[in-house]
């Protein structure tokens, strides 16, 4: 077991209880894996990715469950989960949806030529 004064990767000193918990977890067969970076994609890229996997998702509009996929209405979060199941089985990093911030009212007014 490591020396109790050893510093962990975050730069904090590990407490005895943390070190004990980690040691028990590892001794019972647990593994510690490094988290992978996520990949940001747009909604259209998400739909395209699913299509490459043979999954059709069509925009339905109307509410937050804006897509029809596998005979169900699904929102983007559900489509991301579905895509990430496939990415996980291929040992690829997970997707996260790119957020498009809403334009400010002033920018919209300027764009539309309103005062």
C-alpha positions, 0 to 999 in steps of 0.5 A: 500500500502507498505511503499515506503522505503521497499526493494524488493526481489532483494535488491533494493529500489522500485521507486514510479513509479514501486510501482504504476505500480505494484499496478495498475496491481494487482488492475486490476486483474493481478497476479504475479507468481514465475517463475519455474526452467527449466529442461535441456534435450537432443534432444533424451530425447525431442523426447522420451518425445514427443513420450510419448505424442503420438507425433512422431518426426523423425530425417530427417537431412539435415538442421536446420529443422532436424525433421519431426513431424506432417507432417512438418519439424521442428527444435529443438526449435519448438519441445521444444515449442511443448513439453512445451505446453504440460508441461504447461497444466500439470503445469510442468516446461518448458524444455530447450535444453542441449547444447553440446559444439563443441570440440576444434580442439586440442582435436579432433587432440589428439583423432584422433592421428593427430599431 
